[in-house]
Amino acid sequence: MERKETIKVSIVVPVYNVEKYLEQCVDSLLAQTIDSKEIILVDDGSTDSSGKLCDAYAEKNACVRVIHKQNGGLGSARNAGVEHVTGEYLYFIDSDDWLETDALETLYAAAKRDDLDIVLFGARAVFDQPAGETRQADISYERHADLNIVRTGADSLKRTMAANDYQTSVCLRLYRTAYYRDKGFRFDETVIHEDEDVGFLSYIQASRVEIFSERYYMRRVHSGSIMENRTCVSSTKGYYFAWNQVRSYAAGADLRMKDLCYRQCAMYTCLCLENYREAGPEERKQLRAICKEMCAVQKKLYSSNAIRLADFSLGLYCALSAVKETLGCG
């Protein structure tokens, strides 16, 4: 009987109307030096030539598989891809970005050597600008804290949060597939920032994680990306969803994990209040109830010493001060 090849890494690529960028992404995956991989292209109802490009890659490359589905958003596409994963490890990449050639080989070797649930690494922001224009890189994806040491997810998370070095993106992680599936992680299919809760909750529950400083991921920043086209309302609703998911997990967690969860909830509150401060009058009407609820809960946690003053971020304090009169939440 012919022995089926063991797939080392499965790569899930959500694809939606990225005909301009898709080839650079997929070519970087095909060029990966790891000797056993599968690339799952999830065409999320593209209306441009992206779906045909996916099929062309599958026809020419045995390691490429294509899923065509109705448009459901980034979370939906990622969830659909995970259902078809067969590899030992799982990796997510956005279809307008790309990877350094040796990324997956190096990360997989580390994951196997140290028996890791998650390997974390860094990225570079690449700005897609018209000819002759420049833009200062104002997005940092460098890793500085807790490098090259195997820890539990909670211990590592505590250190990275204390160093203001926590990064939530699942594109900057390689997951053990069995761990990801056994915990039942799924992306919400109705909001942006859909990896906020998955990123945090998968990190805090992991038994063995390790962080590397290498910046393997190239993140393209362009006007057509989801993050560049978000509104104050859509952004706030995404953070509010994550806030609720993390609060729900904290309810059944031990004291150490509760503390980490409450710190993260404080950060989500800060981000939502910053959105409120930047929103116009009509957007504020939609955000008022959400922000009032978040402020009230955070104030209660602070008053009950669930969040110590030292952990109450300066950014959150300033955001609360800036909007407290308007919201009427004190």
C-alpha positions as CSV (number, residue, x, y, z in Angstrom):
1,M,0.0,0.0,0.0
2,E,1.3,3.4,-0.9
3,R,2.2,5.5,2.1
4,K,0.5,8.9,2.1
5,E,2.9,11.8,2.6
6,T,2.7,13.6,6.0
7,I,1.9,17.3,5.5
8,K,4.0,19.4,7.8
9,V,2.2,22.8,7.3
10,S,-1.2,23.7,6.0
11,I,-1.5,27.3,4.8
12,V,-5.0,28.8,4.7
13,V,-5.3,31.8,2.3
14,P,-8.6,33.7,2.3
15,V,-9.0,35.3,-1.2
16,Y,-11.3,38.1,-2.1
17,N,-10.8,40.5,-5.0
18,V,-7.0,40.6,-4.8
19,E,-6.1,39.9,-8.4
20,K,-3.4,42.7,-8.2
21,Y,-1.6,41.0,-5.2
22,L,-2.5,37.3,-5.2
23,E,0.4,36.1,-7.4
24,Q,3.1,37.6,-5.1
25,C,1.4,35.9,-2.1
26,V,1.0,32.5,-3.6
27,D,4.4,32.5,-5.3
28,S,6.0,33.2,-1.9
29,L,4.2,30.2,-0.5
30,L,5.2,27.9,-3.4
31,A,8.8,29.1,-2.9
32,Q,8.8,28.1,0.8
33,T,11.8,25.8,1.4
34,I,9.8,23.4,3.7
35,D,9.6,20.1,1.9
36,S,5.9,19.2,2.6
37,K,3.1,21.7,2.6
38,E,-0.4,22.3,1.4
39,I,-1.8,25.6,0.3
40,I,-5.6,26.0,0.7
41,L,-6.9,29.0,-1.3
42,V,-10.4,30.0,-0.2
43,D,-12.1,32.0,-2.9
44,D,-14.6,34.0,-0.8
45,G,-17.0,34.9,-3.7
46,S,-14.5,37.1,-5.6
47,T,-16.0,39.2,-8.4
48,D,-12.7,39.9,-10.1
49,S,-10.2,37.3,-11.7
50,S,-9.0,36.0,-8.3
51,G,-11.0,32.8,-8.4
52,K,-9.6,31.9,-11.9
53,L,-6.1,32.7,-10.7
54,C,-6.6,30.3,-7.8
55,D,-7.8,27.5,-10.2
56,A,-4.8,28.1,-12.4
57,Y,-2.4,27.6,-9.5
58,A,-4.2,24.4,-8.5
59,E,-3.9,23.0,-12.0
60,K,-0.2,23.5,-12.1
61,N,0.7,22.7,-8.5
62,A,-0.3,19.5,-6.7
63,C,0.1,21.2,-3.3
64,V,-2.5,23.8,-4.0
65,R,-6.2,23.2,-3.3
66,V,-9.0,25.6,-4.0
67,I,-12.3,26.2,-2.2
68,H,-14.9,28.4,-3.9
69,K,-17.7,29.7,-1.6
70,Q,-20.2,32.5,-1.3
71,N,-18.8,35.7,0.1
72,G,-18.9,35.6,3.9
73,G,-15.9,37.7,5.0
74,L,-12.4,37.0,6.3
75,G,-13.5,35.0,9.3
76,S,-15.8,32.8,7.3
77,A,-13.1,32.1,4.7
78,R,-10.6,31.2,7.4
79,N,-13.0,28.9,9.1
80,A,-13.8,27.2,5.8
81,G,-10.1,26.7,5.1
82,V,-9.5,25.1,8.5
83,E,-12.1,22.5,7.8
84,H,-9.9,21.1,5.0
85,V,-6.5,21.3,6.8
86,T,-4.5,18.0,7.0
87,G,-1.1,19.3,8.1
88,E,0.6,18.9,11.5
89,Y,0.7,22.7,11.8
90,L,-1.6,25.4,10.6
91,Y,-0.7,28.8,9.2
92,F,-2.9,31.8,8.2
93,I,-1.8,34.4,5.7
94,D,-3.8,37.2,4.1
95,S,-3.8,37.1,0.3
96,D,-2.3,40.6,-0.2
97,D,0.8,39.8,1.9
98,W,3.7,37.4,1.5
99,L,6.3,35.4,3.5
100,E,10.1,35.2,3.4
101,T,11.2,32.1,1.7
102,D,12.6,30.2,4.7
103,A,9.9,31.1,7.1
104,L,7.8,28.0,7.4
105,E,10.8,25.6,7.3
106,T,12.4,27.5,10.2
107,L,9.2,27.8,12.2
108,Y,8.2,24.2,11.8
109,A,11.6,23.0,12.8
110,A,11.4,25.0,16.0
111,A,7.8,23.8,16.7
112,K,8.8,20.2,16.3
113,R,12.1,20.6,18.3
114,D,10.4,22.3,21.3
115,D,7.0,20.6,21.0
116,L,5.1,23.9,20.7
117,D,1.4,24.7,20.4
118,I,2.2,28.1,18.9
119,V,5.3,29.8,17.4
120,L,5.2,33.6,17.2
121,F,7.3,35.8,15.0
122,G,7.5,39.4,13.6
123,A,6.6,41.3,10.4
124,R,7.4,44.3,8.4
125,A,4.9,46.8,7.1
126,V,5.2,47.6,3.3
127,F,3.3,50.6,2.1
128,D,1.7,50.3,-1.4
129,Q,2.0,53.9,-2.6
130,P,1.7,55.6,-6.0
131,A,5.0,56.3,-7.8
132,G,6.8,59.3,-6.3
133,E,4.9,59.2,-3.0
134,T,6.3,58.1,0.3
135,R,4.7,57.3,3.7
136,Q,6.3,56.9,7.0
137,A,6.1,53.4,8.4
138,D,3.9,53.9,11.5
139,I,3.0,50.3,12.2
140,S,5.4,48.1,14.2
141,Y,5.4,44.3,14.2
142,E,8.7,43.8,15.8
143,R,9.1,41.3,18.7
144,H,11.2,42.4,21.6
145,A,10.0,40.6,24.8
146,D,10.4,37.1,26.1
147,L,12.3,35.8,23.0
148,N,13.6,32.2,22.5
149,I,12.2,30.8,25.7
150,V,9.5,28.1,25.9
151,R,6.8,29.1,28.3
152,T,3.1,28.5,28.9
153,G,0.9,30.8,27.0
154,A,-0.2,32.6,30.1
155,D,3.3,33.2,31.4
156,S,4.5,34.4,28.0
157,L,1.4,36.6,27.6
158,K,2.0,38.2,31.0
159,R,5.5,39.2,30.0
160,T,4.7,40.5,26.5
161,M,1.8,42.5,27.9
162,A,4.0,44.0,30.6
163,A,6.5,45.0,27.9
164,N,3.7,46.4,25.7
165,D,4.8,43.9,23.1
166,Y,1.6,41.8,22.7
167,Q,0.5,41.4,19.0
168,T,-2.8,39.6,18.3
169,S,-2.6,38.8,14.5
170,V,-2.9,35.1,13.8
171,C,-0.8,35.7,10.6
172,L,2.2,36.1,12.9
173,R,1.8,32.6,14.4
174,L,2.2,29.0,13.5
175,Y,-0.3,26.8,15.3
176,R,-0.3,23.1,16.1
177,T,-3.4,21.9,14.2
178,A,-4.5,19.5,16.9
179,Y,-4.3,22.2,19.6
180,Y,-6.3,24.7,17.4
181,R,-9.0,22.1,16.7
182,D,-9.2,20.5,20.1
183,K,-9.9,24.0,21.6
184,G,-12.5,24.7,19.0
185,F,-11.3,28.1,18.0
186,R,-13.4,29.8,15.3
187,F,-13.3,33.3,13.9
188,D,-16.5,35.4,14.2
189,E,-18.0,35.8,10.7
190,T,-19.8,39.1,11.4
191,V,-17.2,41.6,12.5
192,I,-13.8,43.0,11.6
193,H,-10.9,42.5,14.1
194,E,-12.2,38.9,13.9
195,D,-8.9,37.5,15.1
196,E,-8.8,39.6,18.3
197,D,-10.5,37.1,20.5
198,V,-9.0,34.0,18.8
199,G,-5.6,35.6,19.0
200,F,-5.8,36.3,22.7
201,L,-7.7,33.2,23.8
202,S,-5.5,30.8,21.8
203,Y,-2.4,32.4,23.3
204,I,-3.5,32.3,26.9
205,Q,-4.6,28.7,26.8
206,A,-1.5,27.2,25.1
207,S,0.7,24.9,27.0
208,R,4.0,25.6,25.2
209,V,4.7,28.8,23.1
210,E,7.9,30.4,21.9
211,I,8.6,33.8,20.4
212,F,11.2,34.6,17.7
213,S,12.3,38.1,16.7
214,E,12.6,37.2,13.0
215,R,10.3,39.3,10.8
216,Y,9.2,36.7,8.3
217,Y,5.8,38.3,7.4
218,M,5.5,41.1,4.8
219,R,2.3,43.0,5.5
220,R,1.1,45.2,2.6
221,V,-0.7,48.4,3.6
222,H,-2.9,49.7,0.8
223,S,-6.1,51.6,0.3
224,G,-8.2,48.5,-0.6
225,S,-7.4,46.5,2.5
226,I,-10.1,45.8,5.2
227,M,-8.1,47.6,7.9
228,E,-7.6,50.7,5.8
229,N,-11.3,50.9,5.0
230,R,-12.7,50.3,8.5
231,T,-15.0,52.8,10.1
232,C,-15.3,53.9,13.7
233,V,-18.5,51.9,14.0
234,S,-17.2,48.7,12.4
235,S,-14.0,48.9,14.4
236,T,-15.8,49.4,17.7
237,K,-18.2,46.6,17.1
238,G,-15.2,44.3,16.4
239,Y,-13.4,45.2,19.6
240,Y,-16.7,45.0,21.5
241,F,-17.2,41.5,20.4
242,A,-13.7,40.5,21.5
243,W,-14.2,42.3,24.8
244,N,-17.3,40.1,25.5
245,Q,-15.6,36.9,24.4
246,V,-12.6,37.6,26.7
247,R,-14.8,38.6,29.6
248,S,-16.8,35.4,29.1
249,Y,-13.6,33.3,29.3
250,A,-12.4,35.2,32.4
251,A,-15.5,34.2,34.3
252,G,-14.3,30.6,34.5
253,A,-10.6,31.2,34.6
254,D,-8.2,31.2,37.6
255,L,-7.0,34.4,39.2
256,R,-3.8,34.7,37.1
257,M,-5.7,34.3,33.9
258,K,-8.5,36.6,35.1
259,D,-5.9,39.4,35.6
260,L,-4.6,39.0,32.0
261,C,-8.1,38.9,30.6
262,Y,-9.1,42.1,32.5
263,R,-6.0,43.9,31.3
264,Q,-6.9,43.0,27.7
265,C,-10.5,44.1,28.2
266,A,-9.2,47.4,29.5
267,M,-7.3,47.8,26.2
268,Y,-10.4,47.0,24.1
269,T,-12.2,49.6,26.1
270,C,-9.5,52.1,25.4
271,L,-9.6,51.3,21.6
272,C,-13.4,51.7,21.5
273,L,-13.3,55.0,23.4
274,E,-10.6,56.3,21.0
275,N,-12.9,55.4,18.1
276,Y,-15.8,57.2,19.9
277,R,-13.6,60.3,20.2
278,E,-12.7,60.2,16.5
279,A,-16.3,59.5,15.3
280,G,-18.7,62.0,13.8
281,P,-22.1,62.9,15.4
282,E,-24.1,60.2,13.6
283,E,-21.5,57.5,14.3
284,R,-21.4,58.5,18.0
285,K,-25.2,57.8,18.2
286,Q,-24.5,54.2,17.2
287,L,-21.6,53.8,19.6
288,R,-22.9,55.5,22.7
289,A,-24.6,52.5,24.3
290,I,-21.6,50.2,23.6
291,C,-19.1,52.7,25.1
292,K,-21.3,53.4,28.2
293,E,-21.5,49.7,28.9
294,M,-17.8,49.1,28.5
295,C,-17.0,52.1,30.7
296,A,-19.4,51.0,33.4
297,V,-17.9,47.4,33.5
298,Q,-14.3,48.6,33.5
299,K,-15.1,51.1,36.3
300,K,-16.7,48.3,38.4
301,L,-13.6,46.1,37.9
302,Y,-11.4,49.0,38.9
303,S,-13.4,49.8,41.9
304,S,-13.4,46.2,43.1
305,N,-9.6,46.0,42.7
306,A,-10.0,43.4,39.9
307,I,-7.8,45.9,38.0
308,R,-5.1,47.6,40.0
309,L,-4.2,51.2,39.4
310,A,-0.8,50.1,38.1
311,D,-2.5,48.0,35.4
312,F,-4.9,50.7,34.4
313,S,-3.3,51.9,31.2
314,L,-2.5,55.6,30.7
315,G,-4.2,55.4,27.3
316,L,-7.4,54.1,28.8
317,Y,-7.3,56.7,31.6
318,C,-6.9,59.5,29.0
319,A,-9.7,58.1,26.8
320,L,-12.0,57.8,29.7
321,S,-11.3,61.4,30.8
322,A,-11.9,62.6,27.2
323,V,-15.4,61.2,26.8
324,K,-16.7,60.7,30.3
325,E,-18.8,63.9,30.3
326,T,-20.3,63.1,26.9
327,L,-21.1,59.5,27.9
328,G,-22.2,60.5,31.4
329,C,-20.6,57.4,32.9
330,G,-18.2,59.1,35.3
